[in-house]
Amino acid sequence: MGVSTGVQPLTGDQGLNTIKDLSSDDYLGLTGLGLELANEFSFWANAIYHDITGDA
């Protein structure tokens, strides 16, 4: 059973309209979540692949 937040899903044809209709607080929260996920991915990618130089 999922939690209902009142915000429509971001997938499908109406995803862009959903984002455009968000309040500024919801939009900033979604953006902040995206940044935190990117930061976490970057941390683990650097930790795992620290010795990759890109040289062939």
Gaussian input, Z-matrix of N, CA and C with variables (Angstrom, degrees):
# hf/3-21g

backbone

0 1
 N
 C     1     B1
 C     2     B2     1     A1
 N     3     B3     2     A2     1     D1
 C     4     B4     3     A3     2     D2
 C     5     B5     4     A4     3     D3
 N     6     B6     5     A5     4     D4
 C     7     B7     6     A6     5     D5
 C     8     B8     7     A7     6     D6
 N     9     B9     8     A8     7     D7
 C    10    B10     9     A9     8     D8
 C    11    B11    10    A10     9     D9
 N    12    B12    11    A11    10    D10
 C    13    B13    12    A12    11    D11
 C    14    B14    13    A13    12    D12
 N    15    B15    14    A14    13    D13
 C    16    B16    15    A15    14    D14
 C    17    B17    16    A16    15    D15
 N    18    B18    17    A17    16    D16
 C    19    B19    18    A18    17    D17
 C    20    B20    19    A19    18    D18
 N    21    B21    20    A20    19    D19
 C    22    B22    21    A21    20    D20
 C    23    B23    22    A22    21    D21
 N    24    B24    23    A23    22    D22
 C    25    B25    24    A24    23    D23
 C    26    B26    25    A25    24    D24
 N    27    B27    26    A26    25    D25
 C    28    B28    27    A27    26    D26
 C    29    B29    28    A28    27    D27
 N    30    B30    29    A29    28    D28
 C    31    B31    30    A30    29    D29
 C    32    B32    31    A31    30    D30
 N    33    B33    32    A32    31    D31
 C    34    B34    33    A33    32    D32
 C    35    B35    34    A34    33    D33
 N    36    B36    35    A35    34    D34
 C    37    B37    36    A36    35    D35
 C    38    B38    37    A37    36    D36
 N    39    B39    38    A38    37    D37
 C    40    B40    39    A39    38    D38
 C    41    B41    40    A40    39    D39
 N    42    B42    41    A41    40    D40
 C    43    B43    42    A42    41    D41
 C    44    B44    43    A43    42    D42
 N    45    B45    44    A44    43    D43
 C    46    B46    45    A45    44    D44
 C    47    B47    46    A46    45    D45
 N    48    B48    47    A47    46    D46
 C    49    B49    48    A48    47    D47
 C    50    B50    49    A49    48    D48
 N    51    B51    50    A50    49    D49
 C    52    B52    51    A51    50    D50
 C    53    B53    52    A52    51    D51
 N    54    B54    53    A53    52    D52
 C    55    B55    54    A54    53    D53
 C    56    B56    55    A55    54    D54
 N    57    B57    56    A56    55    D55
 C    58    B58    57    A57    56    D56
 C    59    B59    58    A58    57    D57
 N    60    B60    59    A59    58    D58
 C    61    B61    60    A60    59    D59
 C    62    B62    61    A61    60    D60
 N    63    B63    62    A62    61    D61
 C    64    B64    63    A63    62    D62
 C    65    B65    64    A64    63    D63
 N    66    B66    65    A65    64    D64
 C    67    B67    66    A66    65    D65
 C    68    B68    67    A67    66    D66
 N    69    B69    68    A68    67    D67
 C    70    B70    69    A69    68    D68
 C    71    B71    70    A70    69    D69
 N    72    B72    71    A71    70    D70
 C    73    B73    72    A72    71    D71
 C    74    B74    73    A73    72    D72
 N    75    B75    74    A74    73    D73
 C    76    B76    75    A75    74    D74
 C    77    B77    76    A76    75    D75
 N    78    B78    77    A77    76    D76
 C    79    B79    78    A78    77    D77
 C    80    B80    79    A79    78    D78
 N    81    B81    80    A80    79    D79
 C    82    B82    81    A81    80    D80
 C    83    B83    82    A82    81    D81
 N    84    B84    83    A83    82    D82
 C    85    B85    84    A84    83    D83
 C    86    B86    85    A85    84    D84
 N    87    B87    86    A86    85    D85
 C    88    B88    87    A87    86    D86
 C    89    B89    88    A88    87    D87
 N    90    B90    89    A89    88    D88
 C    91    B91    90    A90    89    D89
 C    92    B92    91    A91    90    D90
 N    93    B93    92    A92    91    D91
 C    94    B94    93    A93    92    D92
 C    95    B95    94    A94    93    D93
 N    96    B96    95    A95    94    D94
 C    97    B97    96    A96    95    D95
 C    98    B98    97    A97    96    D96
 N    99    B99    98    A98    97    D97
 C   100   B100    99    A99    98    D98
 C   101   B101   100   A100    99    D99
 N   102   B102   101   A101   100   D100
 C   103   B103   102   A102   101   D101
 C   104   B104   103   A103   102   D102
 N   105   B105   104   A104   103   D103
 C   106   B106   105   A105   104   D104
 C   107   B107   106   A106   105   D105
 N   108   B108   107   A107   106   D106
 C   109   B109   108   A108   107   D107
 C   110   B110   109   A109   108   D108
 N   111   B111   110   A110   109   D109
 C   112   B112   111   A111   110   D110
 C   113   B113   112   A112   111   D111
 N   114   B114   113   A113   112   D112
 C   115   B115   114   A114   113   D113
 C   116   B116   115   A115   114   D114
 N   117   B117   116   A116   115   D115
 C   118   B118   117   A117   116   D116
 C   119   B119   118   A118   117   D117
 N   120   B120   119   A119   118   D118
 C   121   B121   120   A120   119   D119
 C   122   B122   121   A121   120   D120
 N   123   B123   122   A122   121   D121
 C   124   B124   123   A123   122   D122
 C   125   B125   124   A124   123   D123
 N   126   B126   125   A125   124   D124
 C   127   B127   126   A126   125   D125
 C   128   B128   127   A127   126   D126
 N   129   B129   128   A128   127   D127
 C   130   B130   129   A129   128   D128
 C   131   B131   130   A130   129   D129
 N   132   B132   131   A131   130   D130
 C   133   B133   132   A132   131   D131
 C   134   B134   133   A133   132   D132
 N   135   B135   134   A134   133   D133
 C   136   B136   135   A135   134   D134
 C   137   B137   136   A136   135   D135
 N   138   B138   137   A137   136   D136
 C   139   B139   138   A138   137   D137
 C   140   B140   139   A139   138   D138
 N   141   B141   140   A140   139   D139
 C   142   B142   141   A141   140   D140
 C   143   B143   142   A142   141   D141
 N   144   B144   143   A143   142   D142
 C   145   B145   144   A144   143   D143
 C   146   B146   145   A145   144   D144
 N   147   B147   146   A146   145   D145
 C   148   B148   147   A147   146   D146
 C   149   B149   148   A148   147   D147
 N   150   B150   149   A149   148   D148
 C   151   B151   150   A150   149   D149
 C   152   B152   151   A151   150   D150
 N   153   B153   152   A152   151   D151
 C   154   B154   153   A153   152   D152
 C   155   B155   154   A154   153   D153
 N   156   B156   155   A155   154   D154
 C   157   B157   156   A156   155   D155
 C   158   B158   157   A157   156   D156
 N   159   B159   158   A158   157   D157
 C   160   B160   159   A159   158   D158
 C   161   B161   160   A160   159   D159
 N   162   B162   161   A161   160   D160
 C   163   B163   162   A162   161   D161
 C   164   B164   163   A163   162   D162
 N   165   B165   164   A164   163   D163
 C   166   B166   165   A165   164   D164
 C   167   B167   166   A166   165   D165

   B1=1.4477
   B2=1.5311
   B3=1.3283
   B4=1.4577
   B5=1.5183
   B6=1.2916
   B7=1.4549
   B8=1.5198
   B9=1.3032
   B10=1.4637
   B11=1.5204
   B12=1.3418
   B13=1.4620
   B14=1.5209
   B15=1.3381
   B16=1.4514
   B17=1.5117
   B18=1.3272
   B19=1.4602
   B20=1.5156
   B21=1.3214
   B22=1.4591
   B23=1.5227
   B24=1.3350
   B25=1.4720
   B26=1.5266
   B27=1.3058
   B28=1.4583
   B29=1.5202
   B30=1.3110
   B31=1.4567
   B32=1.5222
   B33=1.3031
   B34=1.4547
   B35=1.5197
   B36=1.3102
   B37=1.4609
   B38=1.5279
   B39=1.3083
   B40=1.4642
   B41=1.5206
   B42=1.3300
   B43=1.4644
   B44=1.5165
   B45=1.3358
   B46=1.4667
   B47=1.5174
   B48=1.3191
   B49=1.4675
   B50=1.5217
   B51=1.3253
   B52=1.4672
   B53=1.5227
   B54=1.3410
   B55=1.4625
   B56=1.5241
   B57=1.3241
   B58=1.4690
   B59=1.5260
   B60=1.3355
   B61=1.4644
   B62=1.5270
   B63=1.3358
   B64=1.4688
   B65=1.5223
   B66=1.3175
   B67=1.4607
   B68=1.5254
   B69=1.3071
   B70=1.4655
   B71=1.5302
   B72=1.3230
   B73=1.4621
   B74=1.5233
   B75=1.3353
   B76=1.4640
   B77=1.5236
   B78=1.3325
   B79=1.4571
   B80=1.5328
   B81=1.3340
   B82=1.4644
   B83=1.5214
   B84=1.3219
   B85=1.4587
   B86=1.5224
   B87=1.3253
   B88=1.4583
   B89=1.5203
   B90=1.3257
   B91=1.4578
   B92=1.5283
   B93=1.3239
   B94=1.4609
   B95=1.5141
   B96=1.3302
   B97=1.4535
   B98=1.5242
   B99=1.3310
   B100=1.4617
   B101=1.5167
   B102=1.3201
   B103=1.4664
   B104=1.5211
   B105=1.3114
   B106=1.4647
   B107=1.5249
   B108=1.3344
   B109=1.4588
   B110=1.5261
   B111=1.3301
   B112=1.4667
   B113=1.5266
   B114=1.3242
   B115=1.4618
   B116=1.5266
   B117=1.3184
   B118=1.4644
   B119=1.5301
   B120=1.3337
   B121=1.4619
   B122=1.5238
   B123=1.3161
   B124=1.4596
   B125=1.5243
   B126=1.3192
   B127=1.4638
   B128=1.5305
   B129=1.3481
   B130=1.4580
   B131=1.5177
   B132=1.3249
   B133=1.4684
   B134=1.5264
   B135=1.3116
   B136=1.4726
   B137=1.5275
   B138=1.3186
   B139=1.4613
   B140=1.5261
   B141=1.3100
   B142=1.4587
   B143=1.5245
   B144=1.3350
   B145=1.4717
   B146=1.5296
   B147=1.3198
   B148=1.4642
   B149=1.5231
   B150=1.3293
   B151=1.4649
   B152=1.5376
   B153=1.3276
   B154=1.4590
   B155=1.5255
   B156=1.3358
   B157=1.4686
   B158=1.5073
   B159=1.3422
   B160=1.4569
   B161=1.5212
   B162=1.3202
   B163=1.4598
   B164=1.5310
   B165=1.3254
   B166=1.4659
   B167=1.5078
   A1=108.48
   A2=117.18
   A3=121.43
   A4=112.29
   A5=115.21
   A6=122.68
   A7=108.30
   A8=117.74
   A9=121.66
   A10=109.47
   A11=116.33
   A12=120.68
   A13=111.59
   A14=117.22
   A15=120.24
   A16=112.71
   A17=118.46
   A18=122.89
   A19=108.12
   A20=116.47
   A21=121.68
   A22=110.63
   A23=117.38
   A24=120.61
   A25=111.10
   A26=115.94
   A27=121.08
   A28=112.30
   A29=117.93
   A30=120.88
   A31=110.60
   A32=115.65
   A33=120.33
   A34=112.44
   A35=114.70
   A36=121.78
   A37=113.50
   A38=117.96
   A39=121.04
   A40=113.54
   A41=118.34
   A42=121.49
   A43=113.41
   A44=117.17
   A45=120.32
   A46=110.88
   A47=117.38
   A48=120.28
   A49=110.83
   A50=116.69
   A51=120.31
   A52=110.31
   A53=116.96
   A54=120.45
   A55=110.81
   A56=116.84
   A57=120.37
   A58=112.11
   A59=117.02
   A60=120.92
   A61=113.85
   A62=117.61
   A63=119.87
   A64=110.78
   A65=115.37
   A66=119.53
   A67=108.10
   A68=116.99
   A69=119.61
   A70=111.23
   A71=117.93
   A72=120.62
   A73=111.52
   A74=116.80
   A75=120.35
   A76=110.90
   A77=117.44
   A78=121.18
   A79=110.96
   A80=116.21
   A81=119.57
   A82=111.42
   A83=116.92
   A84=120.29
   A85=111.42
   A86=116.77
   A87=121.07
   A88=111.17
   A89=116.76
   A90=121.51
   A91=110.46
   A92=117.09
   A93=121.35
   A94=111.85
   A95=117.29
   A96=121.11
   A97=110.13
   A98=116.62
   A99=120.63
   A100=112.03
   A101=116.80
   A102=120.56
   A103=111.86
   A104=117.49
   A105=120.82
   A106=111.29
   A107=117.06
   A108=119.67
   A109=111.01
   A110=116.82
   A111=120.51
   A112=111.09
   A113=116.68
   A114=121.08
   A115=111.00
   A116=117.26
   A117=121.64
   A118=110.56
   A119=116.74
   A120=120.19
   A121=110.40
   A122=117.09
   A123=121.56
   A124=110.78
   A125=117.12
   A126=121.11
   A127=110.79
   A128=116.12
   A129=119.40
   A130=111.83
   A131=117.86
   A132=120.00
   A133=110.15
   A134=117.40
   A135=120.52
   A136=111.83
   A137=117.06
   A138=120.39
   A139=111.64
   A140=116.92
   A141=120.61
   A142=111.40
   A143=116.13
   A144=120.34
   A145=111.89
   A146=117.86
   A147=122.15
   A148=113.47
   A149=117.30
   A150=119.19
   A151=113.31
   A152=118.04
   A153=121.44
   A154=108.52
   A155=116.52
   A156=120.40
   A157=113.15
   A158=118.11
   A159=120.89
   A160=112.74
   A161=117.14
   A162=120.74
   A163=109.51
   A164=115.46
   A165=119.43
   A166=112.21
   D1=124.81
   D2=-176.01
   D3=-90.46
   D4=165.39
   D5=177.76
   D6=-92.21
   D7=129.47
   D8=179.55
   D9=-94.15
   D10=121.27
   D11=-178.56
   D12=-104.25
   D13=-10.20
   D14=-176.95
   D15=88.39
   D16=-3.08
   D17=178.44
   D18=-99.13
   D19=131.95
   D20=-179.55
   D21=-69.77
   D22=155.14
   D23=177.02
   D24=-60.99
   D25=153.57
   D26=-178.73
   D27=-92.98
   D28=-4.04
   D29=179.50
   D30=-89.31
   D31=161.57
   D32=176.55
   D33=90.62
   D34=-171.30
   D35=-175.40
   D36=-67.69
   D37=-26.36
   D38=-175.38
   D39=-96.52
   D40=8.23
   D41=-177.47
   D42=-59.63
   D43=-44.11
   D44=179.75
   D45=-65.05
   D46=-40.59
   D47=177.84
   D48=-64.36
   D49=-37.31
   D50=177.65
   D51=-61.72
   D52=-44.67
   D53=179.62
   D54=-65.55
   D55=-42.14
   D56=-179.52
   D57=-64.26
   D58=-28.95
   D59=-177.06
   D60=-91.08
   D61=0.62
   D62=179.49
   D63=-68.55
   D64=150.05
   D65=172.04
   D66=-70.47
   D67=163.96
   D68=-179.05
   D69=-62.52
   D70=-37.26
   D71=178.33
   D72=-64.54
   D73=-44.15
   D74=179.08
   D75=-66.22
   D76=-40.33
   D77=179.86
   D78=-64.27
   D79=-45.16
   D80=178.46
   D81=-65.34
   D82=-35.85
   D83=176.72
   D84=-64.58
   D85=-43.04
   D86=178.25
   D87=-65.48
   D88=-41.62
   D89=177.82
   D90=-64.18
   D91=-43.48
   D92=178.27
   D93=-62.45
   D94=-38.49
   D95=177.22
   D96=-63.36
   D97=-43.48
   D98=177.57
   D99=-60.81
   D100=-41.72
   D101=178.92
   D102=-66.06
   D103=-39.37
   D104=178.17
   D105=-65.93
   D106=-39.59
   D107=177.20
   D108=-64.85
   D109=-41.97
   D110=177.88
   D111=-63.67
   D112=-40.25
   D113=178.55
   D114=-63.88
   D115=-42.35
   D116=179.15
   D117=-64.94
   D118=-43.88
   D119=178.08
   D120=-61.70
   D121=-42.85
   D122=-179.83
   D123=-61.57
   D124=-42.66
   D125=179.01
   D126=-58.25
   D127=-50.44
   D128=-177.02
   D129=-69.89
   D130=-35.68
   D131=177.02
   D132=-63.25
   D133=-42.50
   D134=177.85
   D135=-67.60
   D136=-36.43
   D137=179.56
   D138=-68.38
   D139=-38.19
   D140=-176.43
   D141=-82.59
   D142=-41.69
   D143=-173.76
   D144=-109.22
   D145=40.03
   D146=-175.45
   D147=-64.98
   D148=-23.20
   D149=-175.51
   D150=-101.10
   D151=10.83
   D152=177.60
   D153=-78.74
   D154=125.54
   D155=-178.27
   D156=-107.54
   D157=-19.10
   D158=-178.95
   D159=88.07
   D160=-3.04
   D161=176.86
   D162=-78.74
   D163=138.50
   D164=-178.66
   D165=-83.33

